Amino acid sequence: MPFDVCCDFFFVHLTYFTIGQAYNRNKHFNEKIEFNIDDKNMELVGQTFRSIFPWTQITQIKETEKFFSFHQGRILMSLMKKEGNDQEAIDKLRLILKSTGKLK
């Protein structure tokens, strides 16, 4: 029994540090993403990719104090920081998101 607990503890820490190292080394995790949003699509543009999602593919949108989160199914989620955007832009975005019927 103590050996099982020790092994479990070791593997949890190994997984945590491995994921942390991958995050710090992988430029894709730290890439700045530009969000272009209109009444039909949400476009994400980064240095290494460009993706367009019609609102029918966005399953849920949540707003917190600092972020908007866009859920594309059960696995994929994008976070957009409110910081750096003026209040007028955030209010305009809220109107677009409410018109989709998915903003919670």
Disulfide bonds with the S-S distance in Angstrom:
none
